Amino acid sequence: MLEIKKSVVALEPEEVMELERIMIDQDQEAAFAFLKKSIYQKIAHSQKDRLQSHLDSGDNPVEKFRTR
């Protein structure tokens, strides 16, 4: 799941051309594929390793408090 915050995505020239083609053709399937590939994946990649739940670590949080 993505962190909900303002994000900036840089598009390559070929991605801008693809976006323009999608808009001209009003191609809904291509639009969804573009969002998934070019937008979602870039945001997810930029947030990789930043979003980790304490439940995913495998550590026992209670043990950390006991050792203090």
PQR file of N, CA, C, O and H, with PARSE charges and radii, in Angstrom:
ATOM      1  N   MET A   1       0.845  -1.174   0.000 -0.4000 1.5000
ATOM      2  CA  MET A   1       0.000   0.000   0.000 -0.0000 2.0000
ATOM      3  C   MET A   1       0.892   1.238   0.000  0.5500 1.7000
ATOM      4  O   MET A   1       1.931   1.275   0.659 -0.5500 1.4000
ATOM      5  N   LEU A   2       0.473   2.227  -0.735 -0.4000 1.5000
ATOM      6  CA  LEU A   2       1.263   3.442  -0.847 -0.0000 2.0000
ATOM      7  C   LEU A   2       0.997   4.386   0.316  0.5500 1.7000
ATOM      8  O   LEU A   2      -0.096   4.408   0.883 -0.5500 1.4000
ATOM      9  H   LEU A   2      -0.371   2.197  -1.270  0.4000 1.0000
ATOM     10  N   GLU A   3       2.004   5.155   0.655 -0.4000 1.5000
ATOM     11  CA  GLU A   3       1.846   6.234   1.619 -0.0000 2.0000
ATOM     12  C   GLU A   3       1.082   7.352   0.910  0.5500 1.7000
ATOM     13  O   GLU A   3       1.435   7.745  -0.202 -0.5500 1.4000
ATOM     14  H   GLU A   3       2.892   5.137   0.195  0.4000 1.0000
ATOM     15  N   ILE A   4       0.048   7.855   1.551 -0.4000 1.5000
ATOM     16  CA  ILE A   4      -0.782   8.895   0.943 -0.0000 2.0000
ATOM     17  C   ILE A   4      -0.149  10.249   1.222  0.5500 1.7000
ATOM     18  O   ILE A   4      -0.230  10.778   2.330 -0.5500 1.4000
ATOM     19  H   ILE A   4      -0.239   7.536   2.454  0.4000 1.0000
ATOM     20  N   LYS A   5       0.483  10.796   0.190 -0.4000 1.5000
ATOM     21  CA  LYS A   5       1.144  12.086   0.306 -0.0000 2.0000
ATOM     22  C   LYS A   5       1.339  12.653  -1.095  0.5500 1.7000
ATOM     23  O   LYS A   5       1.142  11.948  -2.085 -0.5500 1.4000
ATOM     24  H   LYS A   5       0.550  10.367  -0.710  0.4000 1.0000
ATOM     25  N   LYS A   6       1.719  13.898  -1.180 -0.4000 1.5000
ATOM     26  CA  LYS A   6       1.978  14.531  -2.470 -0.0000 2.0000
ATOM     27  C   LYS A   6       3.211  13.876  -3.089  0.5500 1.7000
ATOM     28  O   LYS A   6       4.230  13.686  -2.426 -0.5500 1.4000
ATOM     29  H   LYS A   6       1.879  14.471  -0.376  0.4000 1.0000
ATOM     30  N   SER A   7       3.097  13.538  -4.367 -0.4000 1.5000
ATOM     31  CA  SER A   7       4.199  12.885  -5.072 -0.0000 2.0000
ATOM     32  C   SER A   7       4.412  13.537  -6.423  0.5500 1.7000
ATOM     33  O   SER A   7       3.483  14.076  -7.025 -0.5500 1.4000
ATOM     34  H   SER A   7       2.268  13.692  -4.906  0.4000 1.0000
ATOM     35  N   VAL A   8       5.635  13.479  -6.884 -0.4000 1.5000
ATOM     36  CA  VAL A   8       5.990  13.985  -8.205 -0.0000 2.0000
ATOM     37  C   VAL A   8       6.507  12.802  -9.013  0.5500 1.7000
ATOM     38  O   VAL A   8       7.342  12.030  -8.544 -0.5500 1.4000
ATOM     39  H   VAL A   8       6.390  13.041  -6.395  0.4000 1.0000
ATOM     40  N   VAL A   9       5.997  12.672 -10.235 -0.4000 1.5000
ATOM     41  CA  VAL A   9       6.416  11.574 -11.106 -0.0000 2.0000
ATOM     42  C   VAL A   9       7.008  12.172 -12.372  0.5500 1.7000
ATOM     43  O   VAL A   9       6.368  12.983 -13.042 -0.5500 1.4000
ATOM     44  H   VAL A   9       5.319  13.300 -10.617  0.4000 1.0000
ATOM     45  N   ALA A  10       8.215  11.775 -12.694 -0.4000 1.5000
ATOM     46  CA  ALA A  10       8.863  12.219 -13.929 -0.0000 2.0000
ATOM     47  C   ALA A  10       8.559  11.203 -15.022  0.5500 1.7000
ATOM     48  O   ALA A  10       8.730   9.998 -14.836 -0.5500 1.4000
ATOM     49  H   ALA A  10       8.734  11.116 -12.150  0.4000 1.0000
ATOM     50  N   LEU A  11       8.106  11.710 -16.165 -0.4000 1.5000
ATOM     51  CA  LEU A  11       7.802  10.847 -17.298 -0.0000 2.0000
ATOM     52  C   LEU A  11       8.871  11.002 -18.368  0.5500 1.7000
ATOM     53  O   LEU A  11       9.347  12.104 -18.639 -0.5500 1.4000
ATOM     54  H   LEU A  11       7.968  12.688 -16.316  0.4000 1.0000
ATOM     55  N   GLU A  12       9.232   9.898 -18.958 -0.4000 1.5000
ATOM     56  CA  GLU A  12      10.147   9.907 -20.094 -0.0000 2.0000
ATOM     57  C   GLU A  12       9.387  10.433 -21.311  0.5500 1.7000
ATOM     58  O   GLU A  12       8.159  10.360 -21.345 -0.5500 1.4000
ATOM     59  H   GLU A  12       8.846   9.002 -18.738  0.4000 1.0000
ATOM     60  N   PRO A  13      10.095  10.961 -22.310 -0.5600 1.5000
ATOM     61  CA  PRO A  13       9.406  11.473 -23.502  0.2800 2.0000
ATOM     62  C   PRO A  13       8.474  10.453 -24.153  0.5500 1.7000
ATOM     63  O   PRO A  13       7.388  10.806 -24.611 -0.5500 1.4000
ATOM     64  N   GLU A  14       8.896   9.195 -24.195 -0.4000 1.5000
ATOM     65  CA  GLU A  14       8.032   8.170 -24.801 -0.0000 2.0000
ATOM     66  C   GLU A  14       6.767   7.929 -23.968  0.5500 1.7000
ATOM     67  O   GLU A  14       5.720   7.582 -24.515 -0.5500 1.4000
ATOM     68  H   GLU A  14       9.779   8.908 -23.823  0.4000 1.0000
ATOM     69  N   GLU A  15       6.865   8.112 -22.646 -0.4000 1.5000
ATOM     70  CA  GLU A  15       5.684   7.983 -21.798 -0.0000 2.0000
ATOM     71  C   GLU A  15       4.717   9.140 -22.025  0.5500 1.7000
ATOM     72  O   GLU A  15       3.501   8.952 -21.984 -0.5500 1.4000
ATOM     73  H   GLU A  15       7.716   8.393 -22.201  0.4000 1.0000
ATOM     74  N   VAL A  16       5.253  10.332 -22.263 -0.4000 1.5000
ATOM     75  CA  VAL A  16       4.407  11.482 -22.573 -0.0000 2.0000
ATOM     76  C   VAL A  16       3.697  11.252 -23.905  0.5500 1.7000
ATOM     77  O   VAL A  16       2.517  11.574 -24.042 -0.5500 1.4000
ATOM     78  H   VAL A  16       6.241  10.485 -22.296  0.4000 1.0000
ATOM     79  N   MET A  17       4.403  10.701 -24.879 -0.4000 1.5000
ATOM     80  CA  MET A  17       3.789  10.388 -26.171 -0.0000 2.0000
ATOM     81  C   MET A  17       2.694   9.343 -26.009  0.5500 1.7000
ATOM     82  O   MET A  17       1.634   9.453 -26.625 -0.5500 1.4000
ATOM     83  H   MET A  17       5.361  10.439 -24.768  0.4000 1.0000
ATOM     84  N   GLU A  18       2.945   8.327 -25.182 -0.4000 1.5000
ATOM     85  CA  GLU A  18       1.935   7.297 -24.928 -0.0000 2.0000
ATOM     86  C   GLU A  18       0.711   7.903 -24.252  0.5500 1.7000
ATOM     87  O   GLU A  18      -0.422   7.574 -24.602 -0.5500 1.4000
ATOM     88  H   GLU A  18       3.807   8.238 -24.681  0.4000 1.0000
ATOM     89  N   LEU A  19       0.936   8.780 -23.295 -0.4000 1.5000
ATOM     90  CA  LEU A  19      -0.166   9.456 -22.614 -0.0000 2.0000
ATOM     91  C   LEU A  19      -0.985  10.285 -23.600  0.5500 1.7000
ATOM     92  O   LEU A  19      -2.215  10.267 -23.559 -0.5500 1.4000
ATOM     93  H   LEU A  19       1.856   9.048 -23.010  0.4000 1.0000
ATOM     94  N   GLU A  20      -0.314  11.000 -24.474 -0.4000 1.5000
ATOM     95  CA  GLU A  20      -1.014  11.799 -25.485 -0.0000 2.0000
ATOM     96  C   GLU A  20      -1.847  10.901 -26.405  0.5500 1.7000
ATOM     97  O   GLU A  20      -2.985  11.234 -26.735 -0.5500 1.4000
ATOM     98  H   GLU A  20       0.686  11.015 -24.508  0.4000 1.0000
ATOM     99  N   ARG A  21      -1.281   9.773 -26.814 -0.4000 1.5000
ATOM    100  CA  ARG A  21      -2.021   8.829 -27.662 -0.0000 2.0000
ATOM    101  C   ARG A  21      -3.263   8.301 -26.947  0.5500 1.7000
ATOM    102  O   ARG A  21      -4.336   8.204 -27.544 -0.5500 1.4000
ATOM    103  H   ARG A  21      -0.356   9.503 -26.546  0.4000 1.0000
ATOM    104  N   ILE A  22      -3.112   7.963 -25.678 -0.4000 1.5000
ATOM    105  CA  ILE A  22      -4.243   7.465 -24.886 -0.0000 2.0000
ATOM    106  C   ILE A  22      -5.341   8.512 -24.815  0.5500 1.7000
ATOM    107  O   ILE A  22      -6.520   8.191 -24.964 -0.5500 1.4000
ATOM    108  H   ILE A  22      -2.241   8.041 -25.194  0.4000 1.0000
ATOM    109  N   MET A  23      -4.960   9.761 -24.591 -0.4000 1.5000
ATOM    110  CA  MET A  23      -5.955  10.835 -24.491 -0.0000 2.0000
ATOM    111  C   MET A  23      -6.663  11.064 -25.818  0.5500 1.7000
ATOM    112  O   MET A  23      -7.880  11.246 -25.845 -0.5500 1.4000
ATOM    113  H   MET A  23      -4.002  10.022 -24.470  0.4000 1.0000
ATOM    114  N   ILE A  24      -5.924  11.058 -26.910 -0.4000 1.5000
ATOM    115  CA  ILE A  24      -6.528  11.268 -28.227 -0.0000 2.0000
ATOM    116  C   ILE A  24      -7.477  10.125 -28.575  0.5500 1.7000
ATOM    117  O   ILE A  24      -8.587  10.352 -29.058 -0.5500 1.4000
ATOM    118  H   ILE A  24      -4.935  10.910 -26.888  0.4000 1.0000
ATOM    119  N   ASP A  25      -7.031   8.895 -28.327 -0.4000 1.5000
ATOM    120  CA  ASP A  25      -7.840   7.713 -28.662 -0.0000 2.0000
ATOM    121  C   ASP A  25      -8.927   7.427 -27.633  0.5500 1.7000
ATOM    122  O   ASP A  25      -9.824   6.622 -27.887 -0.5500 1.4000
ATOM    123  H   ASP A  25      -6.130   8.710 -27.935  0.4000 1.0000
ATOM    124  N   GLN A  26      -8.855   8.079 -26.475 -0.4000 1.5000
ATOM    125  CA  GLN A  26      -9.770   7.815 -25.361 -0.0000 2.0000
ATOM    126  C   GLN A  26      -9.802   6.315 -25.036  0.5500 1.7000
ATOM    127  O   GLN A  26     -10.864   5.716 -24.867 -0.5500 1.4000
ATOM    128  H   GLN A  26      -8.127   8.732 -26.269  0.4000 1.0000
ATOM    129  N   ASP A  27      -8.619   5.742 -24.956 -0.4000 1.5000
ATOM    130  CA  ASP A  27      -8.437   4.305 -24.741 -0.0000 2.0000
ATOM    131  C   ASP A  27      -8.399   4.007 -23.244  0.5500 1.7000
ATOM    132  O   ASP A  27      -7.374   4.208 -22.593 -0.5500 1.4000
ATOM    133  H   ASP A  27      -7.756   6.229 -25.092  0.4000 1.0000
ATOM    134  N   GLN A  28      -9.507   3.532 -22.707 -0.4000 1.5000
ATOM    135  CA  GLN A  28      -9.607   3.291 -21.262 -0.0000 2.0000
ATOM    136  C   GLN A  28      -8.710   2.154 -20.789  0.5500 1.7000
ATOM    137  O   GLN A  28      -8.094   2.256 -19.728 -0.5500 1.4000
ATOM    138  H   GLN A  28     -10.340   3.368 -23.236  0.4000 1.0000
ATOM    139  N   GLU A  29      -8.629   1.088 -21.551 -0.4000 1.5000
ATOM    140  CA  GLU A  29      -7.775  -0.041 -21.148 -0.0000 2.0000
ATOM    141  C   GLU A  29      -6.308   0.368 -21.129  0.5500 1.7000
ATOM    142  O   GLU A  29      -5.569   0.014 -20.210 -0.5500 1.4000
ATOM    143  H   GLU A  29      -9.130   1.006 -22.413  0.4000 1.0000
ATOM    144  N   ALA A  30      -5.892   1.110 -22.144 -0.4000 1.5000
ATOM    145  CA  ALA A  30      -4.503   1.577 -22.193 -0.0000 2.0000
ATOM    146  C   ALA A  30      -4.244   2.581 -21.077  0.5500 1.7000
ATOM    147  O   ALA A  30      -3.144   2.632 -20.526 -0.5500 1.4000
ATOM    148  H   ALA A  30      -6.492   1.398 -22.890  0.4000 1.0000
ATOM    149  N   ALA A  31      -5.259   3.383 -20.741 -0.4000 1.5000
ATOM    150  CA  ALA A  31      -5.099   4.363 -19.661 -0.0000 2.0000
ATOM    151  C   ALA A  31      -4.847   3.653 -18.338  0.5500 1.7000
ATOM    152  O   ALA A  31      -3.977   4.062 -17.570 -0.5500 1.4000
ATOM    153  H   ALA A  31      -6.153   3.341 -21.189  0.4000 1.0000
ATOM    154  N   PHE A  32      -5.603   2.593 -18.068 -0.4000 1.5000
ATOM    155  CA  PHE A  32      -5.402   1.849 -16.825 -0.0000 2.0000
ATOM    156  C   PHE A  32      -4.020   1.195 -16.806  0.5500 1.7000
ATOM    157  O   PHE A  32      -3.325   1.231 -15.791 -0.5500 1.4000
ATOM    158  H   PHE A  32      -6.310   2.261 -18.693  0.4000 1.0000
ATOM    159  N   ALA A  33      -3.630   0.603 -17.922 -0.4000 1.5000
ATOM    160  CA  ALA A  33      -2.303  -0.023 -18.007 -0.0000 2.0000
ATOM    161  C   ALA A  33      -1.202   1.017 -17.809  0.5500 1.7000
ATOM    162  O   ALA A  33      -0.202   0.742 -17.145 -0.5500 1.4000
ATOM    163  H   ALA A  33      -4.194   0.574 -18.747  0.4000 1.0000
ATOM    164  N   PHE A  34      -1.378   2.203 -18.379 -0.4000 1.5000
ATOM    165  CA  PHE A  34      -0.391   3.276 -18.232 -0.0000 2.0000
ATOM    166  C   PHE A  34      -0.291   3.722 -16.777  0.5500 1.7000
ATOM    167  O   PHE A  34       0.808   3.894 -16.250 -0.5500 1.4000
ATOM    168  H   PHE A  34      -2.189   2.426 -18.919  0.4000 1.0000
ATOM    169  N   LEU A  35      -1.433   3.907 -16.133 -0.4000 1.5000
ATOM    170  CA  LEU A  35      -1.426   4.299 -14.715 -0.0000 2.0000
ATOM    171  C   LEU A  35      -0.715   3.260 -13.870  0.5500 1.7000
ATOM    172  O   LEU A  35       0.087   3.592 -12.997 -0.5500 1.4000
ATOM    173  H   LEU A  35      -2.326   3.767 -16.561  0.4000 1.0000
ATOM    174  N   LYS A  36      -1.016   2.009 -14.138 -0.4000 1.5000
ATOM    175  CA  LYS A  36      -0.428   0.917 -13.361 -0.0000 2.0000
ATOM    176  C   LYS A  36       1.083   0.823 -13.590  0.5500 1.7000
ATOM    177  O   LYS A  36       1.852   0.653 -12.643 -0.5500 1.4000
ATOM    178  H   LYS A  36      -1.668   1.739 -14.848  0.4000 1.0000
ATOM    179  N   LYS A  37       1.498   0.935 -14.849 -0.4000 1.5000
ATOM    180  CA  LYS A  37       2.916   0.760 -15.185 -0.0000 2.0000
ATOM    181  C   LYS A  37       3.730   2.027 -14.935  0.5500 1.7000
ATOM    182  O   LYS A  37       4.771   1.973 -14.281 -0.5500 1.4000
ATOM    183  H   LYS A  37       0.874   1.073 -15.618  0.4000 1.0000
ATOM    184  N   SER A  38       3.275   3.145 -15.439 -0.4000 1.5000
ATOM    185  CA  SER A  38       4.098   4.351 -15.429 -0.0000 2.0000
ATOM    186  C   SER A  38       3.919   5.212 -14.191  0.5500 1.7000
ATOM    187  O   SER A  38       4.851   5.915 -13.801 -0.5500 1.4000
ATOM    188  H   SER A  38       2.429   3.190 -15.970  0.4000 1.0000
ATOM    189  N   ILE A  39       2.783   5.180 -13.578 -0.4000 1.5000
ATOM    190  CA  ILE A  39       2.544   6.051 -12.431 -0.0000 2.0000
ATOM    191  C   ILE A  39       2.649   5.262 -11.121  0.5500 1.7000
ATOM    192  O   ILE A  39       3.490   5.564 -10.274 -0.5500 1.4000
ATOM    193  H   ILE A  39       2.026   4.609 -13.894  0.4000 1.0000
ATOM    194  N   TYR A  40       1.796   4.260 -10.965 -0.4000 1.5000
ATOM    195  CA  TYR A  40       1.762   3.510  -9.709 -0.0000 2.0000
ATOM    196  C   TYR A  40       3.115   2.878  -9.397  0.5500 1.7000
ATOM    197  O   TYR A  40       3.608   2.984  -8.274 -0.5500 1.4000
ATOM    198  H   TYR A  40       1.113   4.015 -11.652  0.4000 1.0000
ATOM    199  N   GLN A  41       3.718   2.220 -10.389 -0.4000 1.5000
ATOM    200  CA  GLN A  41       4.989   1.541 -10.145 -0.0000 2.0000
ATOM    201  C   GLN A  41       6.105   2.512  -9.768  0.5500 1.7000
ATOM    202  O   GLN A  41       6.949   2.196  -8.929 -0.5500 1.4000
ATOM    203  H   GLN A  41       3.318   2.134 -11.302  0.4000 1.0000
ATOM    204  N   LYS A  42       6.112   3.694 -10.387 -0.4000 1.5000
ATOM    205  CA  LYS A  42       7.146   4.683 -10.043 -0.0000 2.0000
ATOM    206  C   LYS A  42       6.965   5.190  -8.618  0.5500 1.7000
ATOM    207  O   LYS A  42       7.945   5.353  -7.891 -0.5500 1.4000
ATOM    208  H   LYS A  42       5.427   3.952 -11.068  0.4000 1.0000
ATOM    209  N   ILE A  43       5.726   5.441  -8.214 -0.4000 1.5000
ATOM    210  CA  ILE A  43       5.480   5.896  -6.844 -0.0000 2.0000
ATOM    211  C   ILE A  43       5.815   4.786  -5.858  0.5500 1.7000
ATOM    212  O   ILE A  43       6.450   5.031  -4.832 -0.5500 1.4000
ATOM    213  H   ILE A  43       4.930   5.309  -8.805  0.4000 1.0000
ATOM    214  N   ALA A  44       5.389   3.569  -6.168 -0.4000 1.5000
ATOM    215  CA  ALA A  44       5.683   2.438  -5.284 -0.0000 2.0000
ATOM    216  C   ALA A  44       7.196   2.240  -5.156  0.5500 1.7000
ATOM    217  O   ALA A  44       7.698   1.980  -4.063 -0.5500 1.4000
ATOM    218  H   ALA A  44       4.874   3.370  -7.001  0.4000 1.0000
ATOM    219  N   HIS A  45       7.913   2.360  -6.259 -0.4000 1.5000
ATOM    220  CA  HIS A  45       9.370   2.191  -6.224 -0.0000 2.0000
ATOM    221  C   HIS A  45      10.032   3.293  -5.385  0.5500 1.7000
ATOM    222  O   HIS A  45      10.996   3.038  -4.663 -0.5500 1.4000
ATOM    223  H   HIS A  45       7.505   2.572  -7.147  0.4000 1.0000
ATOM    224  N   SER A  46       9.504   4.521  -5.489 -0.4000 1.5000
ATOM    225  CA  SER A  46      10.097   5.623  -4.717 -0.0000 2.0000
ATOM    226  C   SER A  46       9.857   5.466  -3.219  0.5500 1.7000
ATOM    227  O   SER A  46      10.617   5.991  -2.405 -0.5500 1.4000
ATOM    228  H   SER A  46       8.721   4.729  -6.075  0.4000 1.0000
ATOM    229  N   GLN A  47       8.799   4.743  -2.860 -0.4000 1.5000
ATOM    230  CA  GLN A  47       8.492   4.546  -1.447 -0.0000 2.0000
ATOM    231  C   GLN A  47       9.006   3.211  -0.909  0.5500 1.7000
ATOM    232  O   GLN A  47       8.836   2.910   0.272 -0.5500 1.4000
ATOM    233  H   GLN A  47       8.182   4.316  -3.522  0.4000 1.0000
ATOM    234  N   LYS A  48       9.627   2.423  -1.763 -0.4000 1.5000
ATOM    235  CA  LYS A  48      10.129   1.112  -1.354 -0.0000 2.0000
ATOM    236  C   LYS A  48      11.090   1.258  -0.188  0.5500 1.7000
ATOM    237  O   LYS A  48      11.912   2.174  -0.170 -0.5500 1.4000
ATOM    238  H   LYS A  48       9.765   2.668  -2.723  0.4000 1.0000
ATOM    239  N   ASP A  49      10.995   0.379   0.765 -0.4000 1.5000
ATOM    240  CA  ASP A  49      11.833   0.333   1.965 -0.0000 2.0000
ATOM    241  C   ASP A  49      11.543   1.461   2.949  0.5500 1.7000
ATOM    242  O   ASP A  49      12.195   1.554   3.988 -0.5500 1.4000
ATOM    243  H   ASP A  49      10.327  -0.365   0.750  0.4000 1.0000
ATOM    244  N   ARG A  50      10.580   2.312   2.639 -0.4000 1.5000
ATOM    245  CA  ARG A  50      10.224   3.358   3.599 -0.0000 2.0000
ATOM    246  C   ARG A  50       8.985   2.966   4.383  0.5500 1.7000
ATOM    247  O   ARG A  50       8.823   3.370   5.534 -0.5500 1.4000
ATOM    248  H   ARG A  50      10.050   2.237   1.794  0.4000 1.0000
ATOM    249  N   LEU A  51       8.114   2.186   3.771 -0.4000 1.5000
ATOM    250  CA  LEU A  51       6.868   1.814   4.424 -0.0000 2.0000
ATOM    251  C   LEU A  51       6.967   0.391   4.944  0.5500 1.7000
ATOM    252  O   LEU A  51       6.850  -0.570   4.183 -0.5500 1.4000
ATOM    253  H   LEU A  51       8.246   1.858   2.835  0.4000 1.0000
ATOM    254  N   GLN A  52       7.180   0.268   6.217 -0.4000 1.5000
ATOM    255  CA  GLN A  52       7.250  -1.050   6.822 -0.0000 2.0000
ATOM    256  C   GLN A  52       6.469  -1.031   8.121  0.5500 1.7000
ATOM    257  O   GLN A  52       6.672  -0.173   8.981 -0.5500 1.4000
ATOM    258  H   GLN A  52       7.276   1.049   6.835  0.4000 1.0000
ATOM    259  N   SER A  53       5.598  -1.970   8.240 -0.4000 1.5000
ATOM    260  CA  SER A  53       4.838  -2.110   9.469 -0.0000 2.0000
ATOM    261  C   SER A  53       5.714  -2.791  10.514  0.5500 1.7000
ATOM    262  O   SER A  53       6.546  -3.633  10.176 -0.5500 1.4000
ATOM    263  H   SER A  53       5.434  -2.667   7.543  0.4000 1.0000
ATOM    264  N   HIS A  54       5.533  -2.438  11.752 -0.4000 1.5000
ATOM    265  CA  HIS A  54       6.268  -3.112  12.832 -0.0000 2.0000
ATOM    266  C   HIS A  54       5.874  -4.578  12.904  0.5500 1.7000
ATOM    267  O   HIS A  54       6.615  -5.394  13.450 -0.5500 1.4000
ATOM    268  H   HIS A  54       4.857  -1.755  12.026  0.4000 1.0000
ATOM    269  N   LEU A  55       4.715  -4.917  12.359 -0.4000 1.5000
ATOM    270  CA  LEU A  55       4.258  -6.306  12.360 -0.0000 2.0000
ATOM    271  C   LEU A  55       4.993  -7.142  11.323  0.5500 1.7000
ATOM    272  O   LEU A  55       5.041  -8.366  11.440 -0.5500 1.4000
ATOM    273  H   LEU A  55       4.113  -4.254  11.915  0.4000 1.0000
ATOM    274  N   ASP A  56       5.570  -6.494  10.300 -0.4000 1.5000
ATOM    275  CA  ASP A  56       6.274  -7.204   9.237 -0.0000 2.0000
ATOM    276  C   ASP A  56       7.715  -7.519   9.594  0.5500 1.7000
ATOM    277  O   ASP A  56       8.360  -8.284   8.877 -0.5500 1.4000
ATOM    278  H   ASP A  56       5.531  -5.499  10.205  0.4000 1.0000
ATOM    279  N   SER A  57       8.237  -6.968  10.656 -0.4000 1.5000
ATOM    280  CA  SER A  57       9.657  -7.109  10.968 -0.0000 2.0000
ATOM    281  C   SER A  57      10.013  -8.487  11.499  0.5500 1.7000
ATOM    282  O   SER A  57      11.168  -8.903  11.406 -0.5500 1.4000
ATOM    283  H   SER A  57       7.713  -6.347  11.238  0.4000 1.0000
ATOM    284  N   GLY A  58       9.057  -9.193  12.046 -0.4000 1.5000
ATOM    285  CA  GLY A  58       9.349 -10.488  12.635 -0.0000 2.0000
ATOM    286  C   GLY A  58       9.859 -10.372  14.060  0.5500 1.7000
ATOM    287  O   GLY A  58       9.995 -11.378  14.757 -0.5500 1.4000
ATOM    288  H   GLY A  58       8.119  -8.856  12.121  0.4000 1.0000
ATOM    289  N   ASP A  59      10.140  -9.161  14.495 -0.4000 1.5000
ATOM    290  CA  ASP A  59      10.597  -8.935  15.860 -0.0000 2.0000
ATOM    291  C   ASP A  59       9.422  -8.996  16.819  0.5500 1.7000
ATOM    292  O   ASP A  59       8.268  -8.800  16.437 -0.5500 1.4000
ATOM    293  H   ASP A  59      10.030  -8.344  13.929  0.4000 1.0000
ATOM    294  N   ASN A  60       9.745  -9.272  18.066 -0.4000 1.5000
ATOM    295  CA  ASN A  60       8.742  -9.251  19.109 -0.0000 2.0000
ATOM    296  C   ASN A  60       8.866  -7.904  19.820  0.5500 1.7000
ATOM    297  O   ASN A  60       9.833  -7.684  20.550 -0.5500 1.4000
ATOM    298  H   ASN A  60      10.683  -9.431  18.376  0.4000 1.0000
ATOM    299  N   PRO A  61       7.901  -6.994  19.620 -0.5600 1.5000
ATOM    300  CA  PRO A  61       8.024  -5.652  20.216  0.2800 2.0000
ATOM    301  C   PRO A  61       8.069  -5.694  21.745  0.5500 1.7000
ATOM    302  O   PRO A  61       8.637  -4.793  22.363 -0.5500 1.4000
ATOM    303  N   VAL A  62       7.497  -6.695  22.354 -0.4000 1.5000
ATOM    304  CA  VAL A  62       7.497  -6.812  23.801 -0.0000 2.0000
ATOM    305  C   VAL A  62       8.920  -7.046  24.309  0.5500 1.7000
ATOM    306  O   VAL A  62       9.302  -6.503  25.345 -0.5500 1.4000
ATOM    307  H   VAL A  62       7.036  -7.427  21.852  0.4000 1.0000
ATOM    308  N   GLU A  63       9.701  -7.845  23.594 -0.4000 1.5000
ATOM    309  CA  GLU A  63      11.074  -8.111  23.994 -0.0000 2.0000
ATOM    310  C   GLU A  63      11.925  -6.850  23.996  0.5500 1.7000
ATOM    311  O   GLU A  63      12.807  -6.695  24.841 -0.5500 1.4000
ATOM    312  H   GLU A  63       9.391  -8.286  22.753  0.4000 1.0000
ATOM    313  N   LYS A  64      11.666  -5.954  23.061 -0.4000 1.5000
ATOM    314  CA  LYS A  64      12.434  -4.707  23.010 -0.0000 2.0000
ATOM    315  C   LYS A  64      12.196  -3.876  24.269  0.5500 1.7000
ATOM    316  O   LYS A  64      13.120  -3.242  24.778 -0.5500 1.4000
ATOM    317  H   LYS A  64      10.950  -6.079  22.375  0.4000 1.0000
ATOM    318  N   PHE A  65      10.983  -3.876  24.765 -0.4000 1.5000
ATOM    319  CA  PHE A  65      10.678  -3.119  25.988 -0.0000 2.0000
ATOM    320  C   PHE A  65      11.270  -3.794  27.222  0.5500 1.7000
ATOM    321  O   PHE A  65      11.673  -3.115  28.167 -0.5500 1.4000
ATOM    322  H   PHE A  65      10.232  -4.392  24.352  0.4000 1.0000
ATOM    323  N   ARG A  66      11.324  -5.112  27.220 -0.4000 1.5000
ATOM    324  CA  ARG A  66      11.870  -5.834  28.374 -0.0000 2.0000
ATOM    325  C   ARG A  66      13.367  -5.624  28.513  0.5500 1.7000
ATOM    326  O   ARG A  66      13.882  -5.624  29.631 -0.5500 1.4000
ATOM    327  H   ARG A  66      10.996  -5.663  26.453  0.4000 1.0000
ATOM    328  N   THR A  67      14.068  -5.450  27.425 -0.4000 1.5000
ATOM    329  CA  THR A  67      15.519  -5.322  27.476 -0.0000 2.0000
ATOM    330  C   THR A  67      15.974  -3.907  27.779  0.5500 1.7000
ATOM    331  O   THR A  67      17.175  -3.680  27.931 -0.5500 1.4000
ATOM    332  H   THR A  67      13.649  -5.450  26.516  0.4000 1.0000
ATOM    333  N   ARG A  68      15.086  -2.968  27.869 -0.4000 1.5000
ATOM    334  CA  ARG A  68      15.461  -1.583  28.158 -0.0000 2.0000
ATOM    335  C   ARG A  68      15.728  -1.366  29.610  0.5500 1.7000
ATOM    336  O   ARG A  68      16.055  -0.252  30.017 -0.5500 1.4000
ATOM    337  H   ARG A  68      14.111  -3.153  27.745  0.4000 1.0000
TER
END
